C-alpha cells in the first residue's frame, strides 16, 4: 500500500511547487491590475472550484491527446503523450488546484495596499525589487495558506487524476484511486487504513489552517 502513498506525496509536492511559481504572478496581476477584463481571468482561474472534476479531466484528455496540437507539442517535449503518465497527472493537478493557491495569495496581496509599495518606490526600488522585498514578505501568510491548501487538495484528488492518469500501478495509481480499487475488490481492511489516514490528514490540515489564521490575526493586533 506504500506505493500509492509515496506517489501521492510526490505528486502533491511537485504540484505545490509548480503552483507557487505559476500562481503567485497570476495572483499578483489579479490583485494589482486595473484591466476591466481581469475578473474574466479570475473566473477562468476559479473555474475548477465549481467544474466537475470529470469534465476537466475529459477536456484535458482532448487537449493533451496525441492528435491535438498541444498534445503533439507535449509529445515533442517529453518524448511521449501526457495522458496516462505521471507528467500528465502533474498538469491536471496544477490546473485543478490552481484556485486554491491563487485566491489566498491574491487576498494577501490586496491586503497589503498601496502604501508599502509607494514607500519602496520613493526609495528607488524597481517594481521587481518592490515585489521581491516588500510584497512577497508581507504576503507570506497567504503564500503559506495557499501552499497548504494546494498540497492538501492535490492529495485528495480523484476525478481528474483518474481521467487523465488512469490506474497504472507505480505510475498514476495515487491514494484516492487505490482506496477506490480496494473498495471495489472488497478489501475493506486496506481501504479502511488508507481512508482513515486521509481522514486524519484532512483534520490536521484544517487545524493547521485555523492556527495559521489565528496567528495572522494576532500579528495584526
Secondary structure, 3 states (H helix, E strand, C coil): CHHHHHHHHHHHHHHHHHHHHHHHHHHHHHHHCCCCCHHHHHHHHHHHHCCCHHHHHHHHHHHHCCCCHHHHHHHHHHCCCCCCCHHHHHHHHHHHHHHHHHHHHHHHHHHHCCHHHHHHHHCCCCHHHHHHHHHHHHCHHHHHHHHHHHHHHHHCCCHHHHHHHCCCCCCCCCHHHHHHHHHHCCCHHHHHHHHHHHHHHHHHHHHHHHHHHHHHHHHHC
